[in-house]
């Protein structure tokens, strides 16, 4: 069990590092959004085109990265949405059993399914170096890769959670 716990710790460190990176992306996203808003009005006043589809898409891409790449860290920190009506009253052992069942029956199969379903689309996007249909837009193929990264990181965190819940069940009698 100790080796499995060290694997879970490594996964936790990975998602924590990604979470720290994502927190900086939030700041960048806000700054890009502010620049877009100010540039839209200031540009015509000074006679320079400051706003573009590229800046707008960058803001969307940053939001997507925050949401997608932050999912594994949110699961790690138990910051995801949970219906807590009965859960809060359960014992530690029952919480672990419920969490383990949810992870094994729902989370991990969904992550595998999502990777399986999105991989062909992401691969096709890379093969043609898909770009934005909007003039001045950004390439689409890198951001589509974030979908795969999301479900890989989320699935890995699910494995770490399953290891920890199993430990709780085997230690708590």
C-alpha positions in Angstrom: 0.0 0.0 0.0 2.9 2.3 0.7 4.0 2.2 -3.0 0.5 3.1 -4.1 0.4 6.0 -1.7 3.6 7.3 -3.1 2.0 7.2 -6.6 -1.0 9.0 -5.2 1.3 11.6 -3.7 3.1 12.1 -7.0 -0.3 12.6 -8.8 -1.3 15.1 -6.1 2.0 17.0 -6.6 1.4 17.1 -10.4 -2.2 18.4 -10.1 -1.1 20.9 -7.4 1.6 22.2 -9.8 -0.9 22.5 -12.6 -3.3 24.2 -10.2 -0.7 26.8 -9.4 -0.1 27.4 -13.1 -3.8 27.7 -13.7 -4.1 30.3 -10.9 -1.7 32.5 -12.8 -3.7 32.0 -16.0 -6.7 33.5 -14.2 -4.7 36.8 -13.7 -3.6 36.7 -17.4 -7.2 36.1 -18.5 -8.4 39.1 -16.5 -5.7 41.3 -17.9 -6.4 40.2 -21.5 -10.1 40.8 -20.9 -9.5 44.3 -19.5 -7.2 45.1 -22.4 -10.0 43.9 -24.8 -12.6 46.1 -23.2 -10.4 49.1 -23.0 -8.9 48.6 -26.4 -12.3 48.4 -28.0 -13.1 51.9 -26.9 -9.6 53.5 -26.7 -8.5 52.3 -30.1 -10.9 54.4 -32.2 -10.1 57.4 -30.0 -6.4 57.3 -30.7 -6.7 55.9 -34.2 -5.0 52.5 -33.6 -6.8 49.2 -33.8 -6.2 47.6 -30.5 -9.0 45.0 -30.4 -8.9 41.9 -32.6 -10.4 38.4 -32.9 -7.1 37.0 -31.7 -7.2 38.8 -28.4 -10.9 37.8 -27.9 -10.1 34.2 -28.7 -7.1 34.3 -26.4 -9.4 35.3 -23.5 -11.7 32.4 -24.4 -8.7 30.0 -24.6 -7.4 31.1 -21.2 -10.8 30.6 -19.7 -10.9 27.1 -21.2 -7.5 26.3 -19.9 -8.5 27.4 -16.4 -11.6 25.3 -16.4 -10.1 22.2 -18.1 -6.7 22.1 -16.5 -8.0 23.1 -13.0 -10.4 20.2 -12.8 -7.8 17.7 -11.4 -6.7 20.2 -8.8 -10.3 20.9 -7.8 -10.8 17.2 -7.3 -7.6 17.0 -5.3 -8.7 19.8 -3.0 -12.2 18.5 -2.7 -13.4 21.8 -4.2 -15.9 20.3 -6.6 -19.7 20.5 -6.3 -21.1 17.8 -4.0 -24.7 17.3 -2.9 -24.0 17.4 0.8 -27.4 16.7 2.3 -26.6 13.3 3.7 -22.9 13.1 2.9 -21.9 15.4 5.7 -23.5 13.1 8.3 -21.8 9.9 7.1 -18.9 8.3 9.0 -15.4 8.6 7.6 -15.6 5.0 6.4 -18.9 5.4 4.7 -17.7 8.6 3.0 -14.7 6.7 1.7 -16.8 3.9 0.5 -19.2 6.3 -1.3 -16.3 8.2 -2.8 -14.5 5.1 -4.0 -17.7 3.8 -5.6 -18.3 7.1 -7.3 -14.7 7.2 -8.6 -14.7 3.6 -9.9 -18.2 3.6 -11.3 -18.5 7.1 -12.7 -15.4 9.3 -12.7 -12.8 6.9 -14.1 -15.0 5.3 -16.8 -16.1 8.8 -17.9 -12.5 10.0 -18.1 -11.6 7.0 -20.2 -14.6 7.5 -22.4 -13.8 11.2 -22.9 -10.2 10.5 -23.9 -11.3 7.8 -26.3 -14.0 10.0 -27.9 -11.9 13.2 -28.1 -8.6 11.8 -29.2 -9.6 11.3 -32.9 -10.8 14.9 -33.1 -7.7 16.3 -31.4 -5.5 14.2 -33.7 -7.4 15.4 -36.8 -7.1 19.0 -35.6 -3.3 18.6 -35.3 -3.0 16.9 -38.7 -4.5 19.8 -40.5 -3.2 22.5 -38.1 -6.8 23.7 -37.6 -7.2 27.4 -37.2 -10.0 29.7 -36.2 -12.7 30.4 -38.8 -12.6 34.0 -37.8 -10.2 36.5 -39.5 -7.2 37.1 -37.2 -8.1 34.2 -35.0 -5.8 31.8 -33.2 -4.9 28.2 -34.1 -7.4 25.7 -32.6 -5.3 22.6 -32.4 -3.4 23.5 -29.3 -6.5 24.4 -27.3 -8.2 21.2 -28.3 -5.3 19.3 -26.7 -6.3 20.8 -23.4 -9.4 18.6 -23.6 -7.3 15.5 -23.5 -5.0 16.9 -20.8 -8.1 17.7 -18.7 -9.4 14.1 -18.7 -5.9 12.6 -18.3 -5.2 14.8 -15.2 -8.7 14.3 -13.9 -8.4 10.5 -14.4 -5.0 10.4 -12.7 -6.4 12.4 -9.7 -9.3 9.9 -9.6 -6.8 7.1 -9.3 -5.0 9.0 -6.5 -8.4 9.5 -4.8 -9.3 5.8 -5.2 -6.0 4.8 -3.6 -6.6 7.1 -0.6 -10.2 6.0 -0.2 -9.1 2.3 -0.3 -6.5 3.1 2.4 -9.2 4.7 4.5 -11.4 1.6 4.1 -8.6 -0.8 5.0 -7.4 1.2 8.0 -10.7 2.1 9.5 -12.5 -0.9 11.1 
